[in-house]
Amino acid sequence: MNVRSAKLVPATGRRNEAAILNAALLAFGTKGFNGASMREVAKGAETSLSNLYNYFPSKSKLLAATLRHANDELQRRVTKAVQEAGDDAPSRLREAVRAHVGFVVDHQIATLVATNEVRYLAPDDRSALVADRDATQATFERIVEQGAADGSFRTPYANDAARAVLSAVGAIAAWYRPDGPLSRGQLAEQYARYALALVETALPH
């Protein structure tokens, strides 16, 4: 599958850390958690295996770190988009969805890893990741609840609708091709319209 592999983690201030995390993400995305090896990650990061273990004591902890960075970046984008969208729920939902689609397109591998490999996290790391994901989901739920309360959205299933929007956007990672017929902007706009239809946006009179 032809997927995007934009670097997710910028320089962190700790030498080699960003390179290790980006190499790990690529390894997990192409070979899965079980297929990827710490030696392979070290090679991809151009560092030694012993140095890799200085940063991350286990493959599970390395996976947890990559997924934490992915969720942090998604939250940052969605929060910024919502803050800049204005006060009305339809505009806020449209821009939140567009931001989420942009993340999936830019970081397709990270989205796939977050979907497929989370079961390999240690229980404490899985709980922390679930809490972070819940915070992102809550942003969408608040927008849909706002619209349902003020009449902008007619859905009687506000929370379920928000979850359905997130599921639909996340699923893009399984089939998106950067050389496909839709541009990044076209895809974002298409899914924003899907989301507004799903919540039964009231049309202006």
Secondary structure, DSSP 4 states (H G I P E B T S, - for coil): ------------SSTTHHHHHHHHHHHHHHHHHHH--HHHHHHHTTS-HHHHHHH-SSHHHHHHHHHHHHHHHHHHHHHHHHHHS-SSHHHHHHHHHHHHHHHHHHTHHHHHHHHHSGGGS-HHHHHHHHHHHHHHHHHHHHHHHHHHHHTSB--S-HHHHHHHHHHHHHGGGGT--TTSSS-HHHHHHHHHHHHHHHTTBPPP-
